[in-house]
Amino acid sequence: MASEHTQALDMVAQGDWLGAHELIQDVNDELACLIHGYLHREEGDFNNANYWYSRVGQAVPENSLEEEFERLSQLAEGNA
């Protein structure tokens, strides 16, 4: 599953929000939920973002989108 995480984050970096969302929406581990939440946060859909973060017991972070992307990328590297 780690490949889906990395691939989704690569798609985000390339500006392919829809592709990243389509890839990650069927993966249900903790990191996938965080990435899914991040995507909805980036989209401005905070209710949906809150849902995905809360699925893994986390609140939507107050960091910037760039900082959250970096945090998720580091988590993905650790899962590779």
C-alpha positions in Angstrom: 0.0 0.0 0.0 2.9 2.3 0.5 3.1 2.8 -3.2 -0.4 4.2 -3.3 0.6 6.8 -0.6 3.6 7.9 -2.5 1.9 7.9 -5.9 -1.0 10.0 -4.5 1.4 12.5 -3.0 3.3 12.7 -6.2 0.0 13.4 -8.0 -0.7 16.2 -5.5 2.7 17.7 -6.2 1.9 17.7 -9.9 -1.4 19.4 -9.3 -3.5 16.3 -10.1 -6.0 16.6 -7.2 -8.6 14.4 -8.9 -6.2 11.6 -9.8 -4.8 11.6 -6.2 -8.3 11.5 -4.8 -9.4 8.7 -7.1 -6.3 6.6 -6.2 -6.5 7.1 -2.4 -10.2 6.9 -1.8 -10.3 3.1 -1.8 -7.3 2.7 0.5 -8.3 2.7 4.2 -5.2 2.5 6.3 -4.2 5.4 8.6 -1.9 7.2 6.2 -4.4 7.0 3.4 -7.1 8.5 5.6 -4.7 11.4 6.5 -3.9 11.9 2.8 -7.6 11.8 2.0 -8.3 14.4 4.7 -5.5 16.6 3.4 -7.0 16.4 -0.1 -10.3 17.6 1.2 -8.6 20.3 3.2 -6.8 21.5 0.1 -10.1 21.5 -1.7 -11.7 23.6 1.0 -14.1 20.9 2.1 -13.4 21.1 5.8 -16.3 18.9 6.9 -15.0 16.1 4.8 -11.5 16.8 5.8 -12.6 16.6 9.5 -14.3 13.2 8.8 -11.1 11.7 7.3 -8.8 13.0 10.0 -11.2 11.9 12.8 -11.3 8.3 11.3 -7.8 7.9 12.7 -8.3 9.9 15.9 -6.7 13.2 14.7 -8.1 16.7 14.4 -7.6 18.6 11.2 -4.2 20.2 11.7 -3.7 23.9 12.0 -0.5 23.8 10.0 -0.3 25.2 6.5 -1.1 22.9 3.5 2.6 23.0 2.6 3.6 21.9 6.1 1.0 19.1 6.1 2.1 17.9 2.7 5.7 17.7 4.0 4.5 15.8 7.2 2.5 13.3 5.1 5.5 12.9 2.7 7.7 12.0 5.6 5.2 9.5 6.9 5.0 7.9 3.5 8.7 7.6 3.3 8.7 5.9 6.7 6.1 3.4 5.4 8.0 2.6 2.2 
